[in-house]
């Protein structure tokens, strides 16, 4: 029987959309379910502030009356305004190894995007860079983190057969946590301390909370020149914080502040002192989420906390330094704190999260440690109207150096 593609229009259909991957990946140890309480909010315009500047449409694929695939299309007006593009996005693509299903789903989003006046379609990525993005093309043997999706090895090939080509990749590095930080790091950190830079660390969430508003401030400043990012509104920032706060470990969220000349040595006041950098990590909790089946309540939280306390892997999620303070070696201050706390907790290695393949400065920093690329995720692009791809590439040329991307069109 032919594949039928239908838009998601009812609560029952949305529930089917949300839980479909649970059936597709049943028994696959690398797949990690989402936290379903947060996942349901993602599709609700009343609870997800990203809908204030975006349109979205979900589709399900059916064969013989059974849902077999899904996809979501997004038009982010904020993103297009930021980067002067007419680009739609796709995400949450799930399909069996069946070209008819994949082509039907991607085709539905292409037609929806063209009707909205879009010239290109890229993905997978969500409303913003704060959502999981990229399709796994390397590292299928490794378990996903809570900030990335897993997919079967056949899926990238299906996407390519539907006319998509590589736009760019994200690299993910495995890094061994050393017993001690490089000696150079302590020398750099001491020099910066004398200049008024202060590493602020936390033991409890109560200590962390006065600094959380600065989390959004520093994200908006440090990520401004990275393609795919658009400034978070206060509502989006609060939603991001609220999604992580219940499970975050305050020991692995750290800030650097700059004290004014003549005030070196005093305590930081997060309300008036300048925040110049931040890093956010978390012991890997995915084993706990798997055991909880994606449900924090009523008892899933105990699985998650146990996983956090027994993890060997530290997941990095965010890191950044304001542009005028880059190249000062402030990463040494972060590294000293992370290595100390990670070793105290029995953590052995880091999943460094996704880094753009042309971000050579970050890749060079990992060269100080034992490391290897263990995952790679791809963003694909397809032209929807004649000349659309050329215009998209011209609009993003300053932030996507395609001459440094292997295999991009």
C-alpha positions in Angstrom: 0.0 0.0 0.0 1.2 3.5 -0.8 2.6 5.8 1.8 0.3 8.6 3.0 1.6 11.8 4.5 -0.7 13.7 6.8 -0.2 16.9 8.8 -0.5 16.6 12.6 -3.7 18.4 13.6 -5.1 16.8 16.8 -3.8 16.0 20.3 -4.0 12.3 19.5 -1.9 12.7 16.4 0.7 14.9 18.3 1.0 12.2 20.9 1.6 9.6 18.1 4.2 12.0 16.7 6.0 12.4 20.0 6.1 8.7 20.9 6.8 7.2 17.5 10.7 7.0 18.0 10.1 4.9 21.1 8.8 2.2 18.8 11.3 2.8 16.0 14.3 2.5 18.3 13.0 -0.2 20.6 15.9 -2.2 21.9 18.5 0.1 20.4 21.0 0.9 23.3 22.3 4.1 21.7 18.9 5.8 21.5 17.9 8.0 24.5 14.3 9.0 24.9 13.6 12.7 25.5 12.3 13.9 28.8 8.7 13.7 27.8 7.5 16.5 30.1 9.8 18.9 28.3 9.1 17.3 24.9 5.4 18.0 25.1 6.1 21.7 25.9 8.3 21.9 22.7 5.2 21.6 20.4 2.9 23.9 22.4 2.9 27.5 21.3 1.6 28.5 24.7 4.6 27.0 26.4 7.4 27.3 23.8 8.3 31.0 23.3 10.1 30.2 20.1 6.7 30.1 18.3 6.5 33.9 18.8 8.9 34.3 15.9 8.4 31.1 14.0 5.9 28.9 12.1 6.0 25.1 12.3 4.2 22.1 10.9 4.5 18.4 11.8 3.8 15.6 9.5 3.3 11.8 10.0 3.8 9.1 7.4 1.3 6.2 7.4 1.4 2.8 5.7 -1.5 0.5 6.0 -2.9 2.8 8.7 0.1 2.7 10.9 2.4 5.6 11.6 5.9 4.7 10.2 7.7 8.1 10.0 7.6 11.7 11.0 9.1 15.1 10.3 8.8 18.7 11.5 9.2 21.8 9.3 10.1 25.2 10.7 10.3 28.7 9.3 12.1 30.9 11.8 11.4 34.5 10.9 13.9 35.7 13.5 16.6 33.5 12.1 15.9 34.6 8.5 15.9 38.2 9.6 19.2 37.8 11.4 21.0 36.2 8.5 19.1 37.7 5.5 18.0 34.3 4.3 14.7 32.7 3.0 15.4 29.4 4.6 13.2 26.8 6.2 14.4 24.1 8.5 13.5 20.4 9.0 14.0 18.4 12.2 12.8 15.2 14.0 12.9 13.2 10.8 12.3 9.5 11.5 11.8 7.0 8.7 12.3 3.3 8.2 14.9 2.3 5.5 12.3 3.1 2.9 12.9 5.8 0.3 9.2 6.3 -0.3 8.6 7.2 3.3 11.6 9.6 3.6 10.8 11.2 0.2 7.2 11.7 1.2 8.1 13.4 4.5 10.8 15.6 3.1 8.6 16.4 0.1 5.8 17.5 2.3 8.1 20.0 4.2 9.5 21.2 0.9 6.1 22.0 -0.5 5.0 23.7 2.8 8.2 25.8 2.9 7.9 26.8 -0.8 4.3 27.9 -0.1 5.7 30.1 2.7 8.1 31.8 0.2 11.2 30.0 1.3 14.1 29.3 -1.2 16.1 26.6 0.7 15.5 23.9 3.2 18.2 22.9 5.7 18.4 20.5 8.6 18.1 18.8 10.8 17.9 21.6 13.3 15.1 23.0 15.4 13.9 26.6 16.2 17.4 27.6 17.3 20.9 26.3 18.2 19.6 25.5 21.6 17.7 22.6 20.1 19.4 19.3 19.1 20.7 19.6 15.5 22.6 17.5 12.9 22.2 14.0 11.6 24.6 11.4 12.8 27.0 10.3 10.0 29.8 8.9 12.2 29.8 7.3 15.7 26.6 5.2 15.5 28.1 2.9 18.1 28.0 5.6 20.8 25.0 6.5 22.9 23.4 9.9 22.3 23.6 12.7 24.9 20.6 14.6 26.2 21.5 17.4 23.7 21.7 15.3 20.6 19.6 12.9 18.6 20.4 9.4 17.4 19.6 8.0 14.0 20.2 4.8 12.1 23.2 4.7 9.6 20.8 4.5 6.6 19.1 7.8 7.2 21.7 10.2 5.7 21.7 8.2 2.5 17.9 8.5 2.2 18.2 12.2 2.7 20.8 12.5 -0.1 18.6 10.4 -2.4 15.9 13.1 -1.9 18.2 15.8 -3.4 19.9 17.1 -0.3 23.6 17.8 -0.1 26.0 18.5 2.7 26.0 22.1 4.0 28.4 21.6 6.9 29.3 19.2 9.7 29.6 19.3 13.5 32.5 17.4 15.0 32.2 15.8 18.5 35.4 15.0 20.3 36.2 12.4 23.0 38.7 13.8 25.5 40.4 12.0 28.3 40.3 13.9 31.5 43.9 14.1 32.8 45.0 13.5 36.3 46.3 17.1 36.4 45.8 20.1 34.2 48.7 21.3 32.0 51.2 23.4 34.0 50.8 26.2 31.6 47.1 26.5 32.5 47.9 27.4 36.1 50.4 30.0 35.0 47.9 31.6 32.7 45.1 31.5 35.3 47.3 33.1 38.0 48.1 35.9 35.6 44.5 36.5 34.8 43.5 36.5 38.4 45.9 39.3 39.1 44.2 41.2 36.3 40.8 40.9 38.0 39.3 37.9 36.2 37.4 35.7 38.7 36.3 32.1 38.2 32.9 31.8 40.0 31.9 28.2 41.0 28.9 26.8 42.8 28.2 24.0 45.3 24.4 24.4 45.2 21.6 25.6 43.0 20.8 28.2 45.6 24.3 29.7 45.0 23.8 29.5 41.3 20.4 31.1 40.9 21.5 34.8 41.3 23.8 34.3 38.3 21.3 32.7 36.0 20.1 35.9 34.3 23.7 36.4 33.2 23.5 33.0 31.4 21.2 34.5 28.8 23.3 37.7 28.6 26.5 35.9 27.9 24.9 33.4 25.4 23.5 36.2 23.3 26.9 38.0 23.3 29.3 35.2 22.8 27.3 33.3 20.1 26.3 36.3 18.1 28.7 35.6 15.3 27.9 31.9 14.9 25.6 31.0 12.1 22.3 29.5 13.1 22.1 31.6 16.3 19.6 34.3 16.9 19.5 36.2 20.2 17.3 34.6 22.8 14.3 36.7 24.0 13.9 36.9 27.8 11.1 34.3 27.5 13.3 31.9 25.5 16.1 32.4 27.9 13.9 31.6 30.9 12.5 28.5 29.1 16.0 27.3 28.4 17.0 27.7 32.0 13.9 26.1 33.3 14.4 23.0 31.1 17.9 22.4 32.5 17.6 23.6 36.1 15.9 20.5 37.5 18.7 18.2 36.4 21.8 20.4 36.2 24.8 19.8 38.5 25.9 23.2 39.8 29.5 22.0 40.2 29.8 22.0 36.4 28.4 25.4 35.6 31.0 28.1 35.9 31.4 31.8 35.1 34.3 34.2 34.7 33.7 37.8 35.8 35.9 40.8 35.4 36.4 43.1 38.4 37.2 46.8 37.8 40.7 48.0 38.4 41.4 48.6 42.0 38.8 46.1 43.2 40.7 42.9 42.6 40.2 40.5 45.5 36.6 41.3 46.5 33.6 39.0 45.9 31.7 39.1 42.7 28.4 40.8 42.5 26.4 39.2 39.6 24.1 42.3 39.4 26.8 44.8 38.5 30.1 43.0 37.6 30.8 42.1 34.0 30.4 38.5 33.1 32.9 37.6 30.4 32.6 33.9 29.9 30.8 30.7 30.9 30.9 26.9 30.6 28.1 24.4 31.3 28.7 20.7 31.6 26.9 17.8 33.3 27.8 14.2 34.2 26.2 11.9 31.6 22.6 11.1 32.8 21.4 9.2 29.7 21.5 5.8 31.3 19.2 7.1 33.9 16.8 8.6 31.3 16.8 5.3 29.5 15.8 3.4 32.7 13.2 6.1 33.5 11.8 5.7 29.9 11.9 9.5 29.6 9.7 10.2 32.6 11.1 12.2 35.4 8.1 11.6 37.7 7.2 9.8 39.8 10.3 7.7 40.1 12.4 8.4 37.1 14.3 11.2 38.9 15.9 8.5 41.1 17.3 6.7 38.1 18.5 10.0 36.7 20.2 11.1 39.9 21.9 7.7 40.3 23.2 7.9 36.8 24.5 11.4 37.4 26.4 10.3 40.5 27.9 7.2 38.9 28.7 8.5 35.4 32.2 8.3 33.9 31.5 10.7 31.1 31.2 14.5 31.4 29.0 16.1 28.8 29.8 19.7 27.7 26.9 21.7 26.5 27.9 25.4 26.3 31.1 27.4 26.5 31.9 30.9 25.4 34.0 34.0 26.0 33.0 37.5 25.0 34.9 38.6 21.8 37.0 41.3 23.4 38.3 38.9 26.0 39.1 36.0 23.6 42.8 35.0 23.0 43.6 35.7 26.7 43.7 32.1 27.7 40.6 32.3 29.9 39.8 28.7 28.9 42.6 27.7 31.2 40.6 29.0 34.2 37.6 26.9 33.2 39.8 23.8 32.5 41.4 24.0 35.9 38.0 24.0 37.7 36.5 21.3 35.4 39.4 18.9 35.7 39.5 19.2 39.5 35.8 18.7 39.9 35.6 15.9 37.3 38.4 13.9 38.9 36.8 14.4 42.4 33.6 12.8 41.0 35.3 9.9 39.3 34.7 11.2 35.8 37.1 9.9 33.2 36.4 11.5 29.8 34.5 14.2 28.1 32.0 14.4 25.3 32.8 17.9 24.0 29.5 18.3 22.3 29.1 19.7 18.7 31.6 22.1 17.3 31.5 23.4 13.7 34.0 21.6 11.6 35.7 24.8 10.7 36.1 26.0 14.3 39.9 25.4 14.2 40.6 27.4 17.4 38.6 25.0 19.6 40.0 22.0 17.8 43.5 23.2 18.5 42.7 23.6 22.2 41.8 19.9 22.4 45.3 19.1 21.1 46.6 19.7 24.6 44.8 16.5 25.7 44.4 12.9 24.6 41.5 13.2 22.3 39.8 11.9 19.1 36.8 12.7 16.9 34.2 10.1 17.9 31.0 11.5 16.3 30.1 13.6 13.4 26.7 15.1 12.6 25.7 16.7 9.3 23.4 19.6 8.3 22.0 19.1 4.8 20.6 21.7 2.4 18.3 21.6 -0.6 17.4 24.3 -3.1 13.7 24.9 -3.4 13.6 27.5 -6.2 16.1 28.3 -8.9 19.0 30.4 -7.6 17.9 29.9 -4.0 21.0 27.9 -3.0 23.4 30.5 -4.4 21.5 33.3 -2.5 21.6 31.3 0.7 25.3 30.6 0.4 26.0 34.3 -0.4 24.0 35.4 2.7 25.9 33.0 5.0 29.4 33.2 3.4 30.8 35.4 6.2 30.0 32.8 8.9 30.2 29.5 6.9 33.6 29.4 5.2 32.7 26.8 2.7 36.2 26.7 1.3 37.2 25.0 4.6 34.4 22.4 4.5 35.1 19.0 3.0 32.5 17.7 0.7 30.2 20.8 0.8 28.4 21.9 -2.4 
